[in-house]
Each structure stands twice: as structure tokens, then as C-alpha cells.
Amino acid sequence: MPKFIVADDHPLFRGALVQALEQHFTNADIVQAEDVESLQKQVQEHNDADLLLLDLHMPGASGFSGLIFINGQYPHIPVMVVSANEQASIIHQAIEYGAAGFLPKSSPPEMIGSSIEKVLQGEIWLPENLPPADEVNNDNKAAIAEVVASFTPQQFRVANMLADGLLNKQIAYEMDVTEATVKAHLTAIFRKLGVHSRTQAVLAMNQLDLSPPQMDS
């Protein structure tokens, strides 16, 4: 009996994906997450999951940072990106950052089951007729991705709230910690990123960002 984690902030699409899984995989064990915070809890509690289906535009993450962080912390759980962002460059970047497949949200229900079946068998599933990746090697993005993968869960939350423009006191309020604790996390984040200011840290994190699709959850 396969176990799935479905992470998407849009309840209607999340429900449709769950329904497709239930129809294709009899007696599947399915847990859901609506943001990165709930995703972290679900992955911790269900780290024996066979597959994580992850929307790229999740509250609490900046672009590819959620995918990178989960792959860094739980490399044994395959992650299949499910997104309305269907540009070839986005799909190739997702695979570079460790995704086991990329399922466009426009996919028909029958394709959802068959594509997930392939990923469960250890294959990397991509949409048909996908243009080849551009031969551009961005070493800086790769280095930042490696750092994000090394963040602790608390550092990851702080870094993404920082990228969203929150002040220290706002971050402290959201995390229910003191500002001193936030400053300690920021010090560690700056050190790992090799930067010396909030602005530099935000610029670094934004390199992993991506433009939202015209229609997404």
C-alpha cells in the first residue's frame, strides 16, 4: 500500500489530486499539507512516504527552496513537482534541484496515475515533447541550493520570511520566539550563505525564486 504526501495550498486541486490517487492506487495512504510548515510536520511524521507531490508555489517557501530543502533533509523520499508553471526552463530546473518528475497541473486524470506509477518504479517522469535544457551552468545557483539544503527547519522558515520582507519582530511573532533567537538564526543563515547583510541574503534566496504562473493554486 503506497503512502503519499500531497502538498498544495489550493484545497480544490489538492482534493482532485487526492481523488486521482485514490482511484489509481487502491487503499493508498494519503496525507495532506497546505503550506511549508504543515509539510514539514507531515514529512517528519511520515518519513516512510513513497512519494511527495509538491506544488512549487507553497506558502512559506520561495520558488525552488521548498523542493531543495525537502530533498536535503529527506533525500530518501522522492519528490514529484506538480505545478501550473509549465515552462521548459522551470521543468528542467526542478529536475536539476532533485525532483523525481514534473507533472503539469493541466494533465488529464489518467496521466496522473500513470506518471506517478513510473516515478514509484524509480524513473524520472517528464511531459512529452519537452524541449532540451539550455546549456547554461549556473554555479552560483547551485551553490545557494546546496546551502538551502543544509538549513535546519527553523533556519529555513526564517530565511523564507526574510525573503518575504518580514522584520525580525514579525518573524519572532510568527515563530513564537524571541528576537534574540531570530538574530541567532540570521547569523547562522548569513554565515552559510556567505553574506553580511539582510539585503545580500534576500538577493541570494531570490535566485531560487520563479515567477508565478498565470493560473496557479
C-alpha positions in Angstrom: 0.0 0.0 0.0 1.8 3.2 -1.2 1.9 6.2 1.1 1.7 9.7 -0.5 2.1 13.2 0.8 0.2 15.8 -1.2 1.4 19.4 -0.6 -0.6 22.1 -2.3 -2.2 25.3 -0.8 -5.2 25.1 -3.1 -7.9 22.9 -1.5 -9.8 22.2 -4.7 -6.7 21.0 -6.6 -5.4 19.2 -3.6 -8.7 17.3 -3.3 -8.7 16.5 -7.1 -5.2 15.1 -6.8 -6.1 13.0 -3.8 -9.1 11.7 -5.7 -6.9 10.7 -8.6 -4.5 8.9 -6.4 -7.3 7.0 -4.6 -8.8 5.9 -8.0 -5.4 4.7 -9.3 -3.9 3.3 -6.1 -6.3 1.1 -4.2 -6.1 1.6 -0.4 -3.4 4.3 -0.7 -2.4 6.1 2.5 -2.6 9.8 1.7 -1.7 12.7 4.0 -2.0 16.4 3.0 -0.2 19.7 3.6 -1.3 23.2 2.8 1.9 25.2 3.5 5.5 24.5 4.2 5.0 24.5 7.9 2.4 21.7 7.7 4.5 19.9 5.1 7.5 19.8 7.5 5.3 18.2 10.2 3.9 15.7 7.7 7.3 14.7 6.4 8.6 14.3 9.9 5.7 12.1 10.9 5.5 10.2 7.7 9.2 9.9 6.6 8.4 6.4 5.3 6.3 8.0 2.5 6.8 6.6 -1.0 6.3 9.9 -2.8 5.8 13.6 -2.1 3.7 15.5 -4.6 4.8 19.1 -4.2 3.4 22.3 -5.6 6.1 24.9 -6.3 4.1 27.8 -5.1 3.6 26.8 -1.4 3.2 29.5 1.3 6.4 29.6 3.4 8.8 28.8 0.5 10.5 30.9 -2.1 10.4 29.3 -5.5 12.5 26.1 -5.6 13.6 26.5 -2.0 10.9 24.1 -0.7 12.0 21.4 -3.1 15.6 21.9 -2.3 15.1 21.9 1.5 13.0 18.7 1.5 15.5 16.9 -0.8 18.3 18.0 1.6 16.5 16.9 4.8 14.8 13.8 3.4 16.7 12.5 0.4 15.1 9.1 0.6 11.6 10.5 -0.2 11.2 11.1 -4.0 9.6 14.4 -4.8 7.4 14.9 -7.8 6.7 18.5 -8.6 3.1 19.3 -9.6 2.7 22.8 -10.9 0.9 25.1 -13.3 4.3 26.6 -14.2 4.9 24.5 -17.3 7.8 26.4 -18.9 10.6 24.1 -20.1 13.2 26.0 -18.2 11.2 25.6 -14.9 10.8 21.9 -15.5 14.5 21.4 -16.2 15.4 23.4 -13.1 13.1 21.3 -10.9 14.9 18.2 -12.1 18.3 19.8 -11.5 17.2 20.5 -7.9 16.3 16.9 -7.3 12.7 16.4 -8.4 11.9 12.8 -9.5 9.4 14.1 -12.0 7.3 17.1 -13.1 3.5 16.8 -13.5 1.8 19.8 -15.1 -1.5 20.7 -13.4 -3.1 20.7 -16.9 -2.5 16.9 -17.1 -5.6 14.7 -17.6 -6.6 12.4 -14.7 -5.4 9.3 -16.4 -1.9 10.7 -16.9 -1.6 11.5 -13.2 -1.8 7.8 -12.2 0.5 6.6 -15.0 3.1 9.2 -14.4 3.2 8.6 -10.6 3.5 4.9 -11.3 6.6 5.5 -13.3 8.2 7.6 -10.5 7.4 4.9 -8.0 9.3 2.5 -10.2 12.4 4.7 -10.0 12.0 6.5 -13.3 12.1 10.3 -13.8 8.9 11.3 -15.5 8.7 14.4 -17.7 6.0 15.7 -20.0 6.2 14.6 -23.6 7.8 16.8 -26.2 9.8 18.7 -23.6 12.4 20.9 -25.3 16.0 20.2 -24.2 17.6 22.2 -21.4 19.6 25.2 -22.2 23.3 24.5 -21.9 23.8 27.1 -19.1 25.6 26.1 -16.0 24.8 28.5 -13.2 27.3 27.6 -10.5 26.1 30.4 -8.2 22.5 29.0 -8.1 23.9 25.5 -7.4 25.9 26.8 -4.5 23.0 28.6 -3.0 20.8 25.5 -3.4 23.4 23.4 -1.6 23.3 25.9 1.3 19.5 25.9 1.5 19.5 22.1 1.6 21.7 22.3 4.7 19.4 24.7 6.6 17.7 23.5 9.8 13.9 23.6 9.7 14.0 26.8 11.8 16.6 28.4 9.6 14.6 27.6 6.5 11.5 29.3 8.0 13.5 32.4 9.0 15.2 32.6 5.6 11.9 32.5 3.7 10.2 35.0 5.9 13.3 37.2 5.5 12.9 36.8 1.7 9.2 37.8 2.0 10.3 41.1 3.7 9.4 40.4 7.3 11.2 42.3 10.1 12.9 40.5 13.0 10.0 41.2 15.3 7.5 39.9 12.8 9.5 36.7 12.3 9.7 36.3 16.1 5.9 36.7 16.4 5.2 34.2 13.6 7.6 31.6 15.1 6.7 32.4 18.7 10.3 33.0 19.7 12.3 36.0 20.9 14.0 38.5 18.6 17.3 37.3 20.0 16.6 33.8 18.7 15.7 35.2 15.3 19.0 37.2 15.2 20.9 34.0 16.1 19.2 32.2 13.2 20.0 35.1 10.9 23.7 35.0 11.9 23.8 31.3 11.0 22.0 31.9 7.7 24.3 34.7 6.7 27.3 32.6 7.6 26.1 29.7 5.5 25.2 31.9 2.5 28.5 33.8 2.8 26.8 37.2 3.1 26.9 40.0 5.6 23.5 41.7 5.4 19.8 41.1 5.1 19.8 42.6 1.6 22.5 40.2 0.4 20.7 37.2 1.9 17.4 38.2 0.2 19.2 38.6 -3.1 20.7 35.1 -2.7 17.4 33.5 -1.8 15.7 35.2 -4.7 18.0 33.5 -7.1 16.0 30.3 -6.4 12.7 32.1 -7.0 10.5 31.8 -10.0 7.7 33.8 -11.5 4.2 32.6 -10.6 2.2 31.1 -13.4 -0.7 33.0 -14.9 -3.1 30.5 -13.2 -1.9 28.5 -10.2 -3.1 27.5 -6.8 
